Amino acid sequence: MATASDSLVWELVKKNNCFLIKQFGNSNAKVQFSKEPNNLYNVHSYKYSGLANKKTVTVQPAADKEMTVVLSTTKTKKQNNPAAFSHKTVMRKEFRKMAKAVKNQVSDNYYRPDLTKPALARLSAVHRSLRVAKSGVKKKNRQ
């Protein structure tokens, strides 16, 4: 079975799909966001679309509550096999090593070098959300 081209899929889904969120911003300017999977910035555009592109990157927290992050990339040859559609890498290292692994996986392998900066930004946000706040006695401000 042949798959449709990326640009054809984008033309079909860009006006209306179930993941699209339309909001009015400042001065009645319409801002469009997307909740689709594999969209790093959650912006409704062809570049970041997880539906229209064959090669996508996702950075998510792992299912367990530890400091683990999952980097997921899609396999271009397995588009018709949902079970083998994505390649997942679980990272449990410190942040700098995880950032280097993401950079190597995304840009140095010539996978999607244009998504390196968004993938690192998503990794930073996910890692920051997983950190536990320090507990202890808070100091009172003197007035």
C-alpha positions as CSV (number, residue, x, y, z in Angstrom):
1,M,0.0,0.0,0.0
2,A,1.4,3.4,-1.0
3,T,1.3,6.2,1.4
4,A,0.3,9.8,0.5
5,S,2.9,12.5,0.2
6,D,3.5,14.9,3.1
7,S,2.2,18.0,1.2
8,L,-1.0,16.2,0.2
9,V,-1.7,15.2,3.8
10,W,-1.0,18.7,5.0
11,E,-3.4,20.2,2.4
12,L,-6.1,17.8,3.7
13,V,-5.7,18.5,7.4
14,K,-4.6,22.1,7.6
15,K,-8.0,23.7,7.6
16,N,-9.9,21.3,9.9
17,N,-8.8,18.3,12.1
18,C,-9.7,17.1,15.6
19,F,-6.4,18.4,17.0
20,L,-6.7,22.0,15.9
21,I,-7.3,24.8,18.4
22,K,-8.2,28.2,17.1
23,Q,-7.9,31.2,19.4
24,F,-8.1,34.9,19.0
25,G,-5.0,36.8,20.1
26,N,-4.4,40.5,20.3
27,S,-6.3,42.7,18.0
28,N,-8.4,39.9,16.6
29,A,-5.4,38.1,15.2
30,K,-6.2,34.4,14.9
31,V,-3.7,32.1,16.6
32,Q,-3.8,28.4,15.8
33,F,-2.4,25.7,18.1
34,S,-2.4,22.0,17.7
35,K,-2.7,19.1,20.2
36,E,-1.5,16.5,17.8
37,P,1.1,13.9,18.9
38,N,4.7,14.4,17.7
39,N,4.3,18.2,17.5
40,L,7.1,19.7,19.5
41,Y,6.0,23.3,19.7
42,N,2.2,22.6,19.6
43,V,2.0,25.2,16.8
44,H,-0.3,24.5,13.8
45,S,2.2,24.6,10.9
46,Y,3.5,22.2,8.3
47,K,7.1,22.2,9.8
48,Y,6.0,21.0,13.2
49,S,3.1,18.8,12.2
50,G,3.1,15.2,13.4
51,L,0.4,14.2,11.0
52,A,1.8,15.5,7.8
53,N,5.5,14.7,8.2
54,K,7.0,11.2,7.9
55,K,9.9,12.0,10.1
56,T,8.8,13.3,13.5
57,V,10.5,13.7,16.9
58,T,8.8,13.6,20.4
59,V,10.3,14.2,23.8
60,Q,8.0,13.1,26.7
61,P,8.3,12.2,30.3
62,A,8.3,8.4,31.0
63,A,5.4,6.7,32.6
64,D,7.2,6.1,35.9
65,K,7.7,9.0,38.3
66,E,11.5,9.1,38.2
67,M,13.7,11.5,36.2
68,T,13.4,9.5,33.0
69,V,12.6,11.0,29.6
70,V,11.5,9.2,26.4
71,L,12.8,10.3,23.0
72,S,10.6,8.9,20.2
73,T,11.3,9.1,16.5
74,T,9.2,7.7,13.7
75,K,10.5,5.1,11.3
76,T,9.9,6.0,7.7
77,K,9.8,2.4,6.4
78,K,7.2,1.2,8.9
79,Q,4.4,3.8,8.2
80,N,1.8,1.0,7.7
81,N,2.7,-1.0,10.8
82,P,1.5,0.9,13.9
83,A,3.3,-1.5,16.3
84,A,6.7,-0.8,14.8
85,F,6.0,2.8,13.8
86,S,8.2,4.6,16.4
87,H,11.6,4.1,17.8
88,K,11.7,4.9,21.6
89,T,14.8,5.7,23.6
90,V,14.6,5.9,27.4
91,M,17.1,8.3,28.9
92,R,17.9,8.2,32.6
93,K,21.1,10.3,32.7
94,E,21.9,13.8,33.8
95,F,20.6,16.7,31.7
96,R,23.7,17.4,29.7
97,K,24.1,13.8,28.6
98,M,20.4,13.7,27.6
99,A,20.8,16.9,25.7
100,K,23.8,15.5,23.8
101,A,21.9,12.3,23.1
102,V,18.9,14.3,21.7
103,K,21.2,16.4,19.6
104,N,23.0,13.4,18.2
105,Q,19.8,11.5,17.5
106,V,18.1,14.4,15.7
107,S,20.7,16.4,13.9
108,D,23.9,14.5,13.7
109,N,22.2,11.5,12.1
110,Y,20.7,13.8,9.5
111,Y,17.2,12.8,10.7
112,R,15.6,16.3,11.1
113,P,18.3,18.9,11.8
114,D,15.6,21.7,11.7
115,L,14.0,20.2,14.8
116,T,17.1,20.2,17.0
117,K,16.3,23.5,18.8
118,P,12.6,22.6,19.4
119,A,13.6,19.1,20.7
120,L,16.1,20.6,23.1
121,A,13.6,23.2,24.3
122,R,11.0,20.4,24.9
123,L,13.7,18.3,26.7
124,S,14.5,21.3,29.0
125,A,10.8,21.9,29.8
126,V,10.1,18.2,30.5
127,H,13.2,17.9,32.6
128,R,12.3,21.0,34.6
129,S,8.8,19.7,35.2
130,L,10.2,16.4,36.6
131,R,12.4,18.0,39.2
132,V,11.1,17.8,42.7
133,A,11.0,21.1,44.6
134,K,13.3,21.3,47.6
135,S,11.5,20.8,50.8
136,G,12.5,22.4,54.0
137,V,11.9,25.4,56.3
138,K,11.3,28.6,54.4
139,K,13.0,31.6,55.7
140,K,10.9,34.5,56.7
141,N,11.5,37.9,55.2
142,R,12.4,40.6,57.6
143,Q,10.5,43.8,57.3
